[in-house]
């Protein structure tokens, strides 16, 4: 190996082994080598390709194929024979099932932005309009990506069209798209979601009387905004650890999130100023609780330090005081997101029954879905079929 390459490999340390399979020398791409790899892999099958690892002599490489209608496949590339051999799929139980496509669509916002979205249609969509579930990512500085989505496949299997929206502020679409979200929590960011619903209705995809909202973290905040700002649009709301009060959220940001405090102050609002605090109050779902009328399911991890349980609890209490149908479930051993398989199964079991009641999709009996989970129904068990307190 040339001396210059040896020096480069030292500088990039652990990244060298993955990088050098696609380069003749660190920082000097070998186009022929990459082209041969891609040609061989393309002949093997379609999908988004990721190089995972290589043998020390670079002859063999493991590759991941991401596809929307499969759970993901790992394969072995032999660069000497130029053969590709399947190793395994990530979830063998799904092999051979007729899964639904994740269709990329671009939806225009009311002020001219291009919203990159992903749509999954159930089999029932061939016969006409179907209920729609809007699935909104957290962050908000994140984005939806193409590939296998367990949530999309689950909901489509139950008869729902599923629409994921990369609203303004989502990453991967340029700086201007991110800054378009500055001071727009509960404002134009929410308008993007309504524009997406309107598009799905206009396209003859969604039944306007059966639209649900499903979101976590920022997506949970957005779900609560939907409940209190545009309750006429949605038949029901599912909120996972969402922010109900932006002032208390800013006051409980954990120490390890310290660098984000300045981001929130600049892009959301500064609670240390009179104007900033007033803005945060105005954009908090809790402030507009009198508008909430539709059924809401709220789920919370009790170890969450990013969006603490008090955010859900103050919303639940306010909804109960106003007589709004609310079911509140908690998981004692979960944080910001549900990780344990038993808890995930329990959450999806409750959510599926909740959506079926209000949107009319299919639903399996809850049965033993709660076995081994830390699920606790804090209130509203009687509002979800099959749920017990």
C-alpha distance (Angstrom), angle and dihedral (degrees) to the residues before:
residue distance angle dihedral
X1 . . .
X2 3.82 . .
X3 3.78 115.5 .
X4 3.80 91.9 -116.8
X5 3.77 90.1 57.9
X6 3.79 92.3 49.7
X7 3.78 91.1 53.2
X8 3.81 90.6 48.9
X9 3.79 92.4 50.6
X10 3.79 90.3 55.1
X11 3.79 91.9 52.1
X12 3.79 95.8 52.8
X13 3.81 94.4 40.8
X14 3.82 112.7 177.1
X15 3.79 94.1 17.1
X16 3.81 91.9 62.9
X17 3.79 98.9 83.8
X18 3.81 93.8 53.9
X19 3.79 94.3 41.1
X20 3.78 100.4 46.8
X21 3.81 93.3 60.7
X22 3.77 86.8 69.4
X23 3.82 98.2 39.0
X24 3.74 138.5 59.1
X25 3.80 88.7 -143.7
X26 3.80 132.0 -0.5
X27 3.79 107.1 -76.9
X28 3.84 92.7 6.8
X29 3.81 108.1 90.5
X30 3.79 117.9 -144.7
X31 3.79 98.7 -141.1
X32 3.80 92.5 -170.3
X33 3.81 92.7 54.4
X34 3.79 93.2 49.4
X35 3.81 91.9 43.4
X36 3.80 91.6 52.9
X37 3.80 91.6 49.8
X38 3.78 93.0 49.2
X39 3.80 93.0 45.4
X40 3.80 91.9 52.4
X41 3.80 92.9 45.5
X42 3.81 92.9 46.4
X43 3.79 90.6 53.8
X44 3.79 88.6 52.5
X45 3.79 96.5 53.1
X46 3.78 149.1 -47.8
X47 3.78 127.6 -89.5
X48 3.78 143.5 89.5
X49 3.80 105.9 -57.2
X50 3.81 126.0 -142.9
X51 3.80 123.9 -179.0
X52 3.80 107.4 -135.6
X53 3.82 107.2 177.8
X54 3.81 144.7 -27.7
X55 3.77 139.1 -143.1
X56 3.80 115.7 -105.6
X57 3.80 91.6 -105.1
X58 3.85 89.8 48.3
X59 3.79 92.4 -127.1
X60 3.81 93.8 115.8
X61 3.77 128.4 45.3
X62 3.78 132.5 179.2
X63 3.78 114.7 -137.0
X64 3.80 134.4 -170.2
X65 3.82 121.5 -143.9
X66 3.81 114.0 -157.2
X67 3.81 113.9 -157.7
X68 3.78 132.9 168.6
X69 3.81 96.9 -135.1
X70 3.81 96.7 44.3
X71 3.78 132.8 53.0
X72 3.81 93.3 -118.0
X73 3.80 132.2 -77.5
X74 3.81 132.9 -131.8
X75 3.79 117.8 -152.3
X76 3.81 138.4 178.3
X77 3.81 119.4 -123.9
X78 3.81 117.8 -156.2
X79 3.80 106.8 -160.1
X80 3.81 93.3 -168.5
X81 3.81 97.7 53.9
X82 3.84 92.0 25.0
X83 3.78 89.7 -133.5
X84 3.80 126.9 140.4
X85 3.80 121.0 -151.3
X86 3.79 127.4 -169.9
X87 3.79 115.2 -118.1
X88 3.81 103.8 -179.9
X89 3.79 145.9 -50.5
X90 3.78 120.0 -113.3
X91 3.82 96.4 -121.6
X92 3.79 110.2 25.9
X93 3.81 92.4 -177.0
X94 3.81 87.8 71.1
X95 3.81 95.3 52.3
X96 3.79 111.1 122.9
X97 3.79 96.2 11.0
X98 3.80 118.9 131.4
X99 3.79 99.1 -113.9
X100 3.79 122.7 -178.1
X101 3.79 128.0 -108.1
X102 3.79 124.3 -107.4
X103 3.80 100.0 -134.9
X104 3.82 118.5 -157.9
X105 3.80 111.0 -135.8
X106 3.79 131.8 173.2
X107 3.80 115.4 -141.6
X108 3.82 121.5 -169.3
X109 3.78 117.5 -129.3
X110 3.79 120.2 -136.9
X111 3.82 90.4 -102.6
X112 3.79 96.6 47.5
X113 3.81 105.3 -92.3
X114 3.80 120.6 139.8
X115 3.80 109.7 -123.6
X116 3.79 112.3 -157.9
X117 3.79 107.9 -146.1
X118 3.79 140.5 170.4
X119 3.79 121.4 -136.5
X120 3.78 127.4 -165.4
X121 3.80 118.0 -170.7
X122 3.79 123.5 -159.5
X123 3.79 122.4 -132.4
X124 3.81 87.9 -103.5
X125 3.82 90.9 64.6
X126 3.80 89.8 80.2
X127 3.81 88.6 71.2
X128 3.82 97.0 51.0
X129 3.78 141.8 -78.3
X130 3.79 118.6 -2.5
X131 3.80 135.7 -172.5
X132 3.79 113.5 -79.5
X133 3.80 130.1 -143.1
X134 3.79 115.6 -160.8
X135 3.83 107.5 -148.4
X136 3.80 112.0 -161.7
X137 3.80 124.6 -167.8
X138 3.78 125.9 -134.1
X139 3.76 129.5 -124.2
X140 2.93 97.1 61.8
X141 3.82 82.3 -137.7
X142 3.77 94.9 64.6
X143 3.79 135.6 80.3
X144 3.77 143.0 -142.3
X145 3.80 116.4 -107.8
X146 3.78 136.0 -158.7
X147 3.78 118.0 -102.6
X148 3.76 141.1 71.3
X149 3.80 111.6 -16.4
X150 3.82 117.2 -173.1
X151 3.82 91.1 -165.3
X152 3.81 93.4 52.1
X153 3.81 91.9 47.0
X154 3.81 92.8 47.1
X155 3.79 94.0 50.3
X156 3.81 94.1 42.3
X157 3.80 89.2 51.3
X158 3.79 88.0 56.5
X159 3.81 91.6 53.8
X160 3.80 102.7 -95.4
X161 3.76 130.6 128.0
X162 3.80 107.6 -131.8
X163 3.80 124.1 -149.9
X164 3.82 122.5 -172.7
X165 3.80 114.3 -168.9
X166 3.80 127.8 -159.2
X167 3.80 94.2 -151.5
X168 3.81 122.3 -167.8
X169 3.79 109.7 -64.2
X170 3.80 92.3 42.5
X171 3.78 113.0 129.3
X172 3.78 127.7 -117.0
X173 3.81 98.4 49.9
X174 3.79 101.6 83.9
X175 3.79 137.9 -82.6
X176 3.81 94.7 -79.5
X177 3.80 90.3 57.6
X178 3.80 90.5 52.9
X179 3.80 95.6 46.5
X180 3.81 89.8 48.2
X181 3.82 84.5 74.8
X182 3.80 95.4 56.8
X183 3.82 109.0 127.2
X184 3.81 89.3 -7.0
X185 3.80 101.5 110.2
X186 3.78 103.8 134.4
X187 3.82 88.7 6.1
X188 3.80 126.7 70.6
X189 3.79 90.7 -8.7
X190 3.78 88.1 63.1
X191 3.79 90.4 42.9
X192 3.81 88.3 60.9
X193 3.80 89.9 59.0
X194 3.79 93.2 49.3
X195 3.81 89.1 49.4
X196 3.81 88.6 53.9
X197 3.81 91.9 51.2
X198 3.80 90.9 47.7
X199 3.80 89.2 51.0
X200 3.81 92.5 51.9
X201 3.79 90.5 50.1
X202 3.81 93.1 46.7
X203 3.82 90.4 49.9
X204 3.79 90.6 57.0
X205 3.80 92.2 -114.0
X206 3.80 103.7 109.6
X207 3.78 132.8 50.7
X208 3.83 102.8 -130.0
X209 3.80 91.2 -144.9
X210 3.81 93.5 54.4
X211 3.79 108.8 52.2
X212 3.80 120.4 135.2
X213 3.80 132.7 -171.3
X214 3.82 124.6 -138.2
X215 3.81 122.0 179.1
X216 3.79 143.8 142.0
X217 3.82 134.2 -151.2
X218 3.82 104.1 -16.0
X219 3.81 84.2 3.6
X220 3.81 86.9 55.0
X221 3.80 90.3 51.7
X222 3.79 87.4 49.8
X223 3.81 89.8 50.6
X224 3.80 90.1 54.9
X225 3.81 89.9 47.5
X226 3.80 87.6 53.7
X227 3.80 89.9 51.3
X228 3.80 93.6 50.7
X229 3.81 103.5 30.7
X230 3.81 106.3 34.8
X231 3.82 105.5 17.7
X232 3.80 90.6 150.2
X233 3.83 91.0 65.9
X234 3.81 98.9 55.1
X235 3.79 130.9 56.5
X236 3.81 93.1 -161.5
X237 3.79 141.9 -2.2
X238 3.82 133.3 -138.6
X239 3.82 113.3 -164.4
X240 3.79 122.3 -174.7
X241 3.83 113.6 -164.9
X242 3.79 92.7 -36.3
X243 3.81 127.9 172.4
X244 3.79 113.4 -105.9
X245 3.81 99.6 172.1
X246 3.81 118.2 35.2
X247 3.81 92.6 -164.7
X248 3.80 94.5 56.7
X249 3.80 89.9 40.6
X250 3.80 90.7 57.7
X251 3.81 90.1 47.3
X252 3.81 93.5 54.3
X253 3.81 101.5 46.3
X254 3.83 105.5 139.0
X255 3.82 120.7 -117.1
X256 3.80 94.2 -110.1
X257 3.80 87.9 59.8
X258 3.80 90.2 56.6
X259 3.82 95.6 118.9
X260 3.80 89.0 56.8
X261 3.79 94.5 59.4
X262 3.79 92.3 80.7
X263 3.81 89.8 47.4
X264 3.80 91.9 53.6
X265 3.80 92.1 45.9
X266 3.80 92.4 51.2
X267 3.78 99.6 39.1
X268 3.81 101.9 29.9
X269 3.80 110.4 22.3
X270 3.80 140.6 -69.5
X271 3.82 113.1 -111.0
X272 3.79 88.4 -164.4
X273 3.80 91.7 72.0
X274 3.78 126.4 64.5
X275 3.79 92.5 -126.5
X276 3.80 93.5 45.7
X277 3.78 94.0 48.3
X278 3.81 91.9 48.7
X279 3.80 89.4 51.3
X280 3.81 92.3 50.6
X281 3.79 90.7 50.0
X282 3.80 91.8 49.6
X283 3.84 92.4 50.1
X284 3.81 94.5 47.2
X285 3.83 115.4 106.2
X286 3.80 89.8 -141.1
X287 3.80 89.9 64.3
X288 3.80 90.7 61.7
X289 3.78 98.1 41.8
X290 3.82 91.4 129.8
X291 3.82 89.5 72.4
X292 3.81 94.8 56.7
X293 3.79 113.3 105.4
X294 3.82 108.2 139.5
X295 3.83 125.5 91.7
X296 3.80 114.2 -87.2
X297 3.80 132.3 -163.2
X298 3.82 113.5 -161.0
X299 3.82 123.1 -170.4
X300 3.81 125.1 -171.6
X301 3.80 138.7 -179.9
X302 3.79 108.1 -137.9
X303 3.82 92.7 -146.9
X304 3.79 93.0 54.9
X305 3.80 110.5 130.2
X306 3.81 96.5 173.1
X307 3.80 96.7 58.1
X308 3.78 102.9 15.0
X309 3.79 122.7 -145.3
X310 3.81 90.8 -106.8
X311 3.82 88.4 72.8
X312 3.79 90.4 62.6
X313 3.79 95.3 36.3
X314 3.79 96.8 55.1
X315 3.80 89.5 49.1
X316 3.80 92.8 48.3
X317 3.80 92.2 49.3
X318 3.80 92.4 49.2
X319 3.81 91.9 48.4
X320 3.80 92.0 49.6
X321 3.79 91.5 49.9
X322 3.79 89.3 55.7
X323 3.79 94.1 45.5
X324 3.81 94.8 -114.5
X325 3.83 111.3 154.2
X326 3.81 105.6 -108.4
X327 3.78 132.2 166.7
X328 3.80 115.9 -163.3
X329 3.80 121.7 -166.1
X330 3.81 127.5 178.9
X331 3.80 137.6 -168.1
X332 3.80 114.0 -149.9
X333 3.81 95.5 -158.2
X334 3.81 100.0 44.5
X335 3.78 132.2 91.4
X336 3.79 130.8 -172.6
X337 3.78 95.9 -18.4
X338 3.79 132.8 9.4
X339 3.80 111.6 -92.2
X340 3.81 109.4 162.1
X341 3.83 110.1 88.6
X342 3.81 91.7 -135.4
X343 3.79 90.9 55.4
X344 3.79 93.4 45.4
X345 3.80 90.8 52.1
X346 3.80 90.8 48.8
X347 3.80 92.2 49.2
X348 3.80 93.1 49.2
X349 3.79 90.8 46.6
X350 3.81 91.6 55.9
X351 3.80 93.0 42.1
X352 3.79 93.1 49.6
X353 3.81 91.6 53.2
X354 3.82 91.1 46.0
X355 3.81 93.5 50.9
X356 3.80 92.7 44.9
X357 3.79 90.9 55.2
X358 3.79 94.7 51.5
X359 3.82 104.1 28.1
X360 3.79 101.6 29.7
X361 3.80 100.8 -123.5
X362 3.78 126.2 142.9
X363 3.78 121.2 -76.9
X364 3.78 136.1 -173.2
X365 3.80 118.5 -140.8
X366 3.80 111.3 -93.0
X367 3.81 90.8 -123.4
X368 3.81 111.0 150.6
X369 3.80 95.3 -11.9
X370 3.81 91.3 120.1
X371 3.81 96.5 53.9
X372 3.80 110.7 128.9
X373 3.80 94.3 1.8
X374 3.80 128.0 121.3
X375 3.81 91.8 -134.6
X376 3.79 114.7 150.7
X377 3.78 122.4 -177.4
X378 3.79 104.4 -142.8
X379 3.80 96.1 -179.0
X380 3.79 141.9 -17.3
X381 3.81 100.8 42.3
X382 3.79 89.9 143.1
X383 3.81 90.3 60.4
X384 3.83 95.1 64.8
X385 3.83 119.2 63.4
X386 3.79 111.8 -114.9
X387 3.80 94.7 9.7
X388 3.79 119.7 127.5
X389 3.78 128.0 -164.9
